[in-house]
């Protein structure tokens, strides 16, 4: 098979799965609202979400449970077979079960349903058959049907697992928004990763201050600005007025463009003539993630940090971000 044929096959898989997602999106109805409300009520009552399924559905369920937990909705996975041999101790009456089965007839899951009903837990089903045994024994049923799988046999779980995963993501996001989860709260669940660092660190933790901060008065020359940058090995210098309010920013890029034009008056030319006036800035106390968003939006290398009164607090050099592991 040629490389082109491989690409065509890959694109065909994408086409099938994209079409399945679009149809699922169009099919969403009040059942989704009911599912979110049921799960939210469970969490509000001190319960957790138990995700269960067999085969590929179990693996998709593991990811859904991980996403729920990472967004502050306590969730566990429970394999139906293991449930029958002691793991039902995980389940409490105040919990809710999110049950995944495309056919809705998986023997292990069907055998578990009477026990779940006796426990009194809410059951939210995610299935491709609204008339299945699973659907008939659930409190809320989410339609996850697909017209076909992406494989040539129409058998390998591909489009159906993608749809199930997307519905799980939608539930997790809807729940976090319904509960009013903040970025700071989300960060507390990820203290060891780049997400947590970006959301827990403040700009004050990563900015350059003191003898690592380059600044010159607005009356300074370009030459003085270059010396200030060189002294602290920075790529920019903040230009301030007598009250230390930032009025501009002069960068090594500004210098290169100036010299490329044949300039020879570096020692006498006022830096105010070449600086960027009213440069982009971020307030002291803001999250490092806010600074990162500004860097990514504007594609520059240096960001001024201001105190509440507009005076210079520090400067963030994008080259410093990797050592804080937030870039």
GUKOLKOL-23407 format. One line per field, with one value per residue (C-alpha): residue number from 0; residue in three letters; chain; x, y, z. Coordinates in nm, 4 decimals, decimal comma, m for minus. Example, Ala and Ser with C-alpha at 12.3 -4.5 7.8 and 13.67 -1.06 7.14 Angstrom:
n	(0 / 1);
res	(ALA / SER);
chain	(A / A);
X	(1,2300 / 1,3670);
Y	(m0,4500 / m0,1060);
Z	(0,7800 / 0,7140);
This chain:
n	(0 / 1 / 2 / 3 / 4 / 5 / 6 / 7 / 8 / 9 / 10 / 11 / 12 / 13 / 14 / 15 / 16 / 17 / 18 / 19 / 20 / 21 / 22 / 23 / 24 / 25 / 26 / 27 / 28 / 29 / 30 / 31 / 32 / 33 / 34 / 35 / 36 / 37 / 38 / 39 / 40 / 41 / 42 / 43 / 44 / 45 / 46 / 47 / 48 / 49 / 50 / 51 / 52 / 53 / 54 / 55 / 56 / 57 / 58 / 59 / 60 / 61 / 62 / 63 / 64 / 65 / 66 / 67 / 68 / 69 / 70 / 71 / 72 / 73 / 74 / 75 / 76 / 77 / 78 / 79 / 80 / 81 / 82 / 83 / 84 / 85 / 86 / 87 / 88 / 89 / 90 / 91 / 92 / 93 / 94 / 95 / 96 / 97 / 98 / 99 / 100 / 101 / 102 / 103 / 104 / 105 / 106 / 107 / 108 / 109 / 110 / 111 / 112 / 113 / 114 / 115 / 116 / 117 / 118 / 119 / 120 / 121 / 122 / 123 / 124 / 125 / 126 / 127 / 128 / 129 / 130 / 131 / 132 / 133 / 134 / 135 / 136 / 137 / 138 / 139 / 140 / 141 / 142 / 143 / 144 / 145 / 146 / 147 / 148 / 149 / 150 / 151 / 152 / 153 / 154 / 155 / 156 / 157 / 158 / 159 / 160 / 161 / 162 / 163 / 164 / 165 / 166 / 167 / 168 / 169 / 170 / 171 / 172 / 173 / 174 / 175 / 176 / 177 / 178 / 179 / 180 / 181 / 182 / 183 / 184 / 185 / 186 / 187 / 188 / 189 / 190 / 191 / 192 / 193 / 194 / 195 / 196 / 197 / 198 / 199 / 200 / 201 / 202 / 203 / 204 / 205 / 206 / 207 / 208 / 209 / 210 / 211 / 212 / 213 / 214 / 215 / 216 / 217 / 218 / 219 / 220 / 221 / 222 / 223 / 224 / 225 / 226 / 227 / 228 / 229 / 230 / 231 / 232 / 233 / 234 / 235 / 236 / 237 / 238 / 239 / 240 / 241 / 242 / 243 / 244 / 245 / 246 / 247 / 248 / 249 / 250 / 251 / 252 / 253 / 254 / 255 / 256 / 257 / 258 / 259 / 260 / 261 / 262 / 263 / 264 / 265 / 266 / 267 / 268 / 269 / 270 / 271 / 272 / 273 / 274 / 275 / 276 / 277 / 278 / 279 / 280 / 281 / 282 / 283 / 284 / 285 / 286 / 287 / 288 / 289 / 290 / 291 / 292 / 293 / 294 / 295 / 296 / 297 / 298 / 299 / 300 / 301 / 302 / 303 / 304 / 305 / 306 / 307 / 308 / 309 / 310 / 311 / 312 / 313 / 314 / 315 / 316 / 317 / 318 / 319 / 320 / 321 / 322 / 323 / 324 / 325 / 326);
res	(UNK / UNK / UNK / UNK / UNK / UNK / UNK / UNK / UNK / UNK / UNK / UNK / UNK / UNK / UNK / UNK / UNK / UNK / UNK / UNK / UNK / UNK / UNK / UNK / UNK / UNK / UNK / UNK / UNK / UNK / UNK / UNK / UNK / UNK / UNK / UNK / UNK / UNK / UNK / UNK / UNK / UNK / UNK / UNK / UNK / UNK / UNK / UNK / UNK / UNK / UNK / UNK / UNK / UNK / UNK / UNK / UNK / UNK / UNK / UNK / UNK / UNK / UNK / UNK / UNK / UNK / UNK / UNK / UNK / UNK / UNK / UNK / UNK / UNK / UNK / UNK / UNK / UNK / UNK / UNK / UNK / UNK / UNK / UNK / UNK / UNK / UNK / UNK / UNK / UNK / UNK / UNK / UNK / UNK / UNK / UNK / UNK / UNK / UNK / UNK / UNK / UNK / UNK / UNK / UNK / UNK / UNK / UNK / UNK / UNK / UNK / UNK / UNK / UNK / UNK / UNK / UNK / UNK / UNK / UNK / UNK / UNK / UNK / UNK / UNK / UNK / UNK / UNK / UNK / UNK / UNK / UNK / UNK / UNK / UNK / UNK / UNK / UNK / UNK / UNK / UNK / UNK / UNK / UNK / UNK / UNK / UNK / UNK / UNK / UNK / UNK / UNK / UNK / UNK / UNK / UNK / UNK / UNK / UNK / UNK / UNK / UNK / UNK / UNK / UNK / UNK / UNK / UNK / UNK / UNK / UNK / UNK / UNK / UNK / UNK / UNK / UNK / UNK / UNK / UNK / UNK / UNK / UNK / UNK / UNK / UNK / UNK / UNK / UNK / UNK / UNK / UNK / UNK / UNK / UNK / UNK / UNK / UNK / UNK / UNK / UNK / UNK / UNK / UNK / UNK / UNK / UNK / UNK / UNK / UNK / UNK / UNK / UNK / UNK / UNK / UNK / UNK / UNK / UNK / UNK / UNK / UNK / UNK / UNK / UNK / UNK / UNK / UNK / UNK / UNK / UNK / UNK / UNK / UNK / UNK / UNK / UNK / UNK / UNK / UNK / UNK / UNK / UNK / UNK / UNK / UNK / UNK / UNK / UNK / UNK / UNK / UNK / UNK / UNK / UNK / UNK / UNK / UNK / UNK / UNK / UNK / UNK / UNK / UNK / UNK / UNK / UNK / UNK / UNK / UNK / UNK / UNK / UNK / UNK / UNK / UNK / UNK / UNK / UNK / UNK / UNK / UNK / UNK / UNK / UNK / UNK / UNK / UNK / UNK / UNK / UNK / UNK / UNK / UNK / UNK / UNK / UNK / UNK / UNK / UNK / UNK / UNK / UNK / UNK / UNK / UNK / UNK / UNK / UNK / UNK / UNK / UNK / UNK / UNK / UNK / UNK / UNK / UNK / UNK / UNK / UNK / UNK / UNK / UNK / UNK / UNK / UNK);
chain	(A / A / A / A / A / A / A / A / A / A / A / A / A / A / A / A / A / A / A / A / A / A / A / A / A / A / A / A / A / A / A / A / A / A / A / A / A / A / A / A / A / A / A / A / A / A / A / A / A / A / A / A / A / A / A / A / A / A / A / A / A / A / A / A / A / A / A / A / A / A / A / A / A / A / A / A / A / A / A / A / A / A / A / A / A / A / A / A / A / A / A / A / A / A / A / A / A / A / A / A / A / A / A / A / A / A / A / A / A / A / A / A / A / A / A / A / A / A / A / A / A / A / A / A / A / A / A / A / A / A / A / A / A / A / A / A / A / A / A / A / A / A / A / A / A / A / A / A / A / A / A / A / A / A / A / A / A / A / A / A / A / A / A / A / A / A / A / A / A / A / A / A / A / A / A / A / A / A / A / A / A / A / A / A / A / A / A / A / A / A / A / A / A / A / A / A / A / A / A / A / A / A / A / A / A / A / A / A / A / A / A / A / A / A / A / A / A / A / A / A / A / A / A / A / A / A / A / A / A / A / A / A / A / A / A / A / A / A / A / A / A / A / A / A / A / A / A / A / A / A / A / A / A / A / A / A / A / A / A / A / A / A / A / A / A / A / A / A / A / A / A / A / A / A / A / A / A / A / A / A / A / A / A / A / A / A / A / A / A / A / A / A / A / A / A / A / A / A / A / A / A / A / A / A / A / A / A / A / A / A / A / A / A / A / A / A / A / A / A / A / A / A / A / A / A / A / A);
X	(0,0000 / 0,1380 / 0,1941 / m0,0871 / m0,3218 / m0,2265 / m0,3073 / m0,6370 / m0,7291 / m0,6354 / m0,8438 / m1,1358 / m1,1170 / m1,1190 / m1,4171 / m1,6189 / m1,5393 / m1,5966 / m1,9342 / m2,0226 / m1,9350 / m2,1425 / m2,4461 / m2,4052 / m2,3853 / m2,7057 / m2,8780 / m2,8029 / m3,1236 / m3,2738 / m3,1268 / m2,7857 / m2,9199 / m3,0767 / m2,7469 / m2,5548 / m2,8182 / m2,8127 / m2,4349 / m2,4271 / m2,6840 / m2,4691 / m2,1607 / m2,3553 / m2,4753 / m2,1230 / m2,1325 / m1,8924 / m1,9292 / m1,8612 / m1,7775 / m1,8221 / m1,8071 / m1,6570 / m1,3852 / m1,3074 / m1,5875 / m1,3971 / m1,0857 / m1,2859 / m1,4437 / m1,1007 / m1,0229 / m1,3625 / m1,3168 / m0,9694 / m1,1042 / m1,3878 / m1,1510 / m0,9017 / m1,1784 / m1,2899 / m1,5659 / m1,4556 / m1,4823 / m1,3688 / m1,3762 / m1,5421 / m1,5147 / m1,8409 / m1,6582 / m1,4537 / m1,7687 / m1,9105 / m1,6083 / m1,5756 / m1,5262 / m1,8902 / m1,7648 / m1,6622 / m2,0265 / m2,2386 / m2,6063 / m2,5262 / m2,3142 / m2,4085 / m2,3069 / m2,2086 / m2,2435 / m2,0886 / m2,1935 / m2,2467 / m2,4769 / m2,6282 / m2,6284 / m2,2820 / m2,3417 / m2,1184 / m2,2862 / m2,6398 / m2,5808 / m2,4691 / m2,7802 / m3,0155 / m2,7565 / m2,7143 / m3,0906 / m3,1145 / m2,8385 / m3,0473 / m2,7764 / m2,8576 / m2,7665 / m2,6702 / m2,6291 / m2,4174 / m2,5243 / m2,5818 / m2,9150 / m3,1932 / m3,4009 / m3,1291 / m3,1427 / m2,9010 / m3,1159 / m3,4346 / m3,2792 / m3,1184 / m3,2470 / m3,0984 / m2,9944 / m2,7478 / m2,7628 / m2,4137 / m2,5172 / m2,3044 / m2,3999 / m2,0850 / m1,7426 / m1,4349 / m1,2962 / m1,3794 / m1,5640 / m1,7783 / m1,6809 / m1,3740 / m1,4807 / m1,3550 / m1,6252 / m1,8293 / m1,5434 / m1,4640 / m1,8262 / m1,8288 / m1,5108 / m1,6508 / m1,9719 / m1,7622 / m1,5606 / m1,8818 / m2,0185 / m1,6980 / m1,6872 / m2,0584 / m2,0165 / m1,7160 / m1,8983 / m2,2141 / m2,0108 / m1,8304 / m1,4829 / m1,2158 / m0,8761 / m0,7129 / m0,9170 / m0,8345 / m0,4657 / m0,4765 / m0,5546 / m0,2413 / 0,0344 / 0,3099 / 0,2518 / 0,2927 / m0,0795 / m0,0549 / 0,2625 / 0,1138 / m0,1994 / m0,0421 / 0,2649 / 0,2210 / 0,4008 / 0,5858 / 0,7401 / 0,8939 / 0,9669 / 1,3109 / 1,3662 / 1,6524 / 1,9900 / 1,8357 / 1,5943 / 1,6973 / 1,5429 / 1,6463 / 1,4913 / 1,2977 / 1,5793 / 1,8367 / 2,0102 / 1,9999 / 2,3574 / 2,2606 / 1,9717 / 2,2051 / 2,4452 / 2,1557 / 2,0403 / 2,3903 / 2,4648 / 2,1794 / 2,1910 / 1,8364 / 1,6692 / 1,4767 / 1,4889 / 1,1930 / 1,1816 / 1,0391 / 0,9512 / 1,0569 / 0,7859 / 0,9019 / 0,5901 / 0,6587 / 0,6320 / 0,8006 / 1,0009 / 1,3207 / 1,4336 / 1,7373 / 1,5154 / 1,4568 / 1,8339 / 1,9041 / 1,6478 / 1,7912 / 2,1482 / 2,0394 / 1,9253 / 2,2822 / 2,2437 / 2,5617 / 2,4202 / 2,3636 / 2,5329 / 2,3212 / 1,9858 / 1,7151 / 1,5762 / 1,2310 / 1,2523 / 1,2794 / 1,0982 / 0,7566 / 0,5251 / 0,2692 / 0,3945 / 0,1884 / 0,1985 / 0,0560 / m0,0278 / 0,1662 / m0,0266 / m0,1680 / m0,1178 / 0,1798 / m0,0769 / m0,2023 / 0,1483 / 0,1913 / m0,1323 / m0,0051 / 0,3244 / 0,1431 / m0,0964 / 0,1537 / 0,4662 / 0,7141 / 0,9910 / 0,9596 / 0,6629 / 0,6522 / 0,4996 / 0,3331 / 0,2347 / m0,1219 / m0,0108 / 0,1490 / 0,5054 / 0,7569 / 0,7472 / 0,9583 / 0,9893 / 0,9323 / 1,1760 / 1,0306 / 1,3687 / 1,3164 / 0,9898 / 1,1355 / 1,3208 / 0,9883 / 0,8490 / 0,5497 / 0,6470);
Y	(0,0000 / 0,3413 / 0,6256 / 0,8130 / 0,5217 / 0,5182 / 0,8881 / 0,8364 / 0,5617 / 0,7843 / 1,0694 / 0,8321 / 0,7316 / 1,0982 / 1,1604 / 0,8793 / 0,9890 / 1,3599 / 1,2772 / 1,0666 / 1,3513 / 1,5971 / 1,3701 / 1,3190 / 1,6941 / 1,7491 / 1,4731 / 1,6166 / 1,6964 / 1,7273 / 1,3929 / 1,5571 / 1,8246 / 1,5515 / 1,3624 / 1,6701 / 1,7481 / 1,3903 / 1,3857 / 1,7333 / 1,6303 / 1,3284 / 1,5421 / 1,7999 / 1,5202 / 1,4023 / 1,1142 / 1,0175 / 0,9056 / 0,5390 / 0,4752 / 0,1214 / m0,0690 / m0,3745 / m0,4038 / m0,0826 / 0,0887 / 0,0216 / 0,1873 / 0,4886 / 0,4955 / 0,5126 / 0,8286 / 0,9812 / 0,9075 / 1,0616 / 1,3769 / 1,4049 / 1,3633 / 1,6135 / 1,8728 / 1,8224 / 1,5655 / 1,2567 / 0,9519 / 0,5908 / 0,3110 / m0,0187 / m0,3215 / m0,5210 / m0,8523 / m0,7257 / m0,5736 / m0,9241 / m1,0345 / m0,7731 / m0,4382 / m0,3423 / m0,2150 / 0,0935 / 0,1776 / 0,3792 / 0,4706 / 0,8389 / 0,7647 / 0,7743 / 0,5213 / 0,6225 / 0,2982 / 0,2625 / m0,0096 / 0,0464 / m0,2538 / m0,2065 / m0,5844 / m0,6706 / m0,9730 / m0,8543 / m0,5138 / m0,6471 / m0,8860 / m0,5916 / m0,3812 / m0,5478 / m0,4967 / m0,1323 / m0,0827 / m0,2365 / m0,0068 / 0,2911 / 0,4735 / 0,6956 / 0,5284 / 0,7321 / 0,5151 / 0,5955 / 0,3509 / 0,3086 / 0,1289 / 0,3199 / 0,0009 / m0,2079 / m0,3683 / m0,1061 / 0,1784 / 0,0331 / 0,0042 / 0,3501 / 0,6790 / 0,8832 / 0,7557 / 0,9334 / 0,8344 / 0,7414 / 0,5614 / 0,5873 / 0,4984 / 0,2963 / 0,2277 / 0,3495 / 0,0030 / m0,1825 / m0,4542 / m0,2014 / m0,3893 / m0,2380 / 0,0209 / 0,3444 / 0,6008 / 0,4690 / 0,5049 / 0,8529 / 0,9557 / 0,8058 / 0,9914 / 1,3198 / 1,2791 / 1,2094 / 1,5244 / 1,7227 / 1,5930 / 1,6823 / 2,0360 / 2,0947 / 1,9766 / 2,1960 / 2,4994 / 2,4140 / 2,3907 / 2,7172 / 2,5635 / 2,8333 / 2,8160 / 2,8321 / 2,5364 / 2,3432 / 2,4134 / 2,2600 / 1,9258 / 1,9531 / 2,0815 / 1,8749 / 1,9465 / 2,2343 / 2,3141 / 2,3536 / 2,5570 / 2,7952 / 2,8381 / 2,8473 / 3,0587 / 3,4352 / 3,6755 / 3,7945 / 3,4475 / 3,4563 / 3,8219 / 3,9799 / 4,2311 / 4,4106 / 4,3740 / 4,1488 / 4,4196 / 4,6723 / 5,0184 / 5,3684 / 5,7139 / 5,8583 / 6,1118 / 5,8371 / 5,7843 / 5,4722 / 5,4031 / 5,4122 / 5,1756 / 4,9306 / 4,9387 / 4,8733 / 4,5734 / 4,4354 / 4,4655 / 4,2303 / 4,0194 / 4,1170 / 4,1632 / 4,4731 / 4,7740 / 4,9499 / 5,3254 / 5,5051 / 5,8582 / 6,0273 / 5,8411 / 5,5029 / 5,4759 / 5,2820 / 5,4991 / 5,2722 / 4,9623 / 4,9444 / 4,6043 / 4,4567 / 4,4196 / 4,7955 / 4,8434 / 4,6088 / 4,7801 / 5,1188 / 5,0180 / 4,8453 / 5,1838 / 5,3159 / 5,5079 / 5,6444 / 5,8575 / 5,5810 / 5,7764 / 6,0879 / 5,9696 / 5,9764 / 5,6310 / 5,7916 / 5,8392 / 5,4656 / 5,2984 / 5,1350 / 5,3645 / 5,2208 / 4,8640 / 4,5567 / 4,4809 / 4,2620 / 4,3560 / 4,2268 / 3,9477 / 3,8025 / 3,4393 / 3,3318 / 3,1794 / 3,5309 / 3,6372 / 3,3245 / 3,4017 / 3,7519 / 3,6134 / 3,3634 / 3,6240 / 3,8970 / 3,6917 / 3,9178 / 3,8267 / 4,0673 / 4,1700 / 4,4549 / 4,3865 / 4,6851 / 4,7652 / 4,8814 / 5,2449 / 5,1846 / 5,1859 / 4,9258 / 4,6045 / 4,3849 / 4,2292 / 3,8802 / 3,7499 / 3,4664 / 3,2941 / 3,2479 / 3,0566 / 2,7135 / 2,6933 / 2,7401 / 2,4639 / 2,6659 / 2,6938);
Z	(0,0000 / m0,0949 / 0,1487 / m0,0243 / 0,0385 / 0,4058 / 0,4292 / 0,2511 / 0,4970 / 0,7892 / 0,6514 / 0,6014 / 0,9686 / 1,0671 / 0,8395 / 0,9990 / 1,3535 / 1,2843 / 1,1293 / 1,4334 / 1,6677 / 1,4669 / 1,4731 / 1,8465 / 1,8995 / 1,7019 / 1,9005 / 2,2440 / 2,4289 / 2,7726 / 2,8721 / 2,8874 / 3,1229 / 3,3353 / 3,3475 / 3,4612 / 3,7233 / 3,8537 / 3,8811 / 4,0329 / 4,2946 / 4,3767 / 4,4305 / 4,6319 / 4,8591 / 4,9305 / 4,6865 / 4,4121 / 4,0535 / 3,9807 / 3,6155 / 3,4880 / 3,1626 / 2,9948 / 2,7315 / 2,5450 / 2,7364 / 3,0584 / 2,9176 / 2,8000 / 3,1445 / 3,3053 / 3,1119 / 3,1910 / 3,5614 / 3,5524 / 3,3871 / 3,6383 / 3,9323 / 3,7924 / 3,7744 / 4,1325 / 4,0782 / 4,2758 / 4,0509 / 4,0552 / 3,8013 / 3,8861 / 3,6599 / 3,6663 / 3,7074 / 4,0004 / 4,1494 / 4,1822 / 4,3833 / 4,6535 / 4,4830 / 4,5401 / 4,8740 / 4,6773 / 4,6128 / 4,8563 / 4,8364 / 4,7837 / 4,4750 / 4,1074 / 3,8444 / 3,4928 / 3,2968 / 2,9515 / 2,7075 / 2,3376 / 2,3017 / 2,6444 / 2,6772 / 2,8120 / 3,0347 / 3,3174 / 3,3268 / 3,2891 / 3,5800 / 3,7920 / 3,7265 / 3,9803 / 4,2529 / 4,1581 / 4,1656 / 4,5138 / 4,6354 / 4,5286 / 4,3357 / 4,0426 / 3,7131 / 3,4081 / 3,0985 / 2,7971 / 2,5265 / 2,1563 / 2,2044 / 2,3759 / 2,3988 / 2,5613 / 2,9033 / 3,0349 / 2,9050 / 3,0539 / 3,4001 / 3,4084 / 3,5450 / 3,2604 / 2,9173 / 2,6897 / 2,3240 / 2,2009 / 1,8820 / 1,5681 / 1,2108 / 1,1622 / 1,3025 / 1,1169 / 1,0407 / 0,7160 / 0,9125 / 1,1014 / 1,4169 / 1,5840 / 1,8456 / 1,6912 / 1,6213 / 1,9141 / 2,1628 / 2,0315 / 2,0858 / 2,4353 / 2,5233 / 2,3917 / 2,5916 / 2,9005 / 2,8398 / 2,7918 / 3,1218 / 3,3047 / 3,1653 / 3,2268 / 3,5859 / 3,6588 / 3,5214 / 3,7153 / 4,0347 / 3,9618 / 3,9699 / 3,9587 / 3,7916 / 4,1322 / 4,2568 / 3,9417 / 3,9970 / 4,3445 / 4,1795 / 3,9616 / 4,1923 / 4,0337 / 3,6661 / 3,4255 / 3,4565 / 3,8318 / 3,8197 / 3,5658 / 3,7763 / 4,1227 / 4,0533 / 4,0613 / 3,8305 / 4,1413 / 4,1707 / 3,8241 / 3,7503 / 3,7569 / 4,0361 / 4,2067 / 4,0387 / 3,7721 / 3,6568 / 3,3923 / 3,4073 / 3,3000 / 3,3415 / 3,0514 / 3,0032 / 2,9346 / 2,6024 / 2,3910 / 2,4997 / 2,8670 / 2,7984 / 2,6245 / 2,9201 / 3,1617 / 2,9582 / 2,9221 / 3,2922 / 3,3871 / 3,0704 / 2,9783 / 2,6442 / 2,7447 / 2,9702 / 3,1308 / 3,0826 / 3,3869 / 3,4917 / 3,8146 / 4,0092 / 3,8699 / 3,6566 / 3,3380 / 3,0285 / 2,7770 / 2,6953 / 2,4909 / 2,3636 / 2,1936 / 1,8883 / 1,8880 / 1,9055 / 1,6142 / 1,3942 / 1,4885 / 1,4047 / 1,0840 / 0,9625 / 0,9848 / 1,3109 / 1,4709 / 1,7527 / 2,0086 / 2,2851 / 2,2353 / 2,0966 / 2,3677 / 2,4369 / 2,4512 / 2,0735 / 2,0091 / 2,2976 / 2,2736 / 2,4632 / 2,7049 / 2,6616 / 2,7433 / 3,1131 / 3,3860 / 3,7430 / 4,0395 / 4,2103 / 3,8905 / 3,7985 / 3,5915 / 3,3561 / 3,2784 / 3,1808 / 2,9705 / 2,7855 / 2,7038 / 2,5751 / 2,3555 / 2,2189 / 2,1348 / 2,0612 / 2,2370 / 2,4808 / 2,7734 / 2,9865 / 3,2362 / 3,5783 / 3,7441 / 4,0992 / 4,1622 / 4,1288 / 3,7898 / 3,9158 / 3,8048 / 4,0078 / 3,7837 / 3,4419 / 3,3074 / 3,0469 / 2,8409 / 2,8571 / 3,2321 / 3,1931 / 3,1060 / 3,4367 / 3,6152 / 3,3911 / 3,2771 / 2,9111);
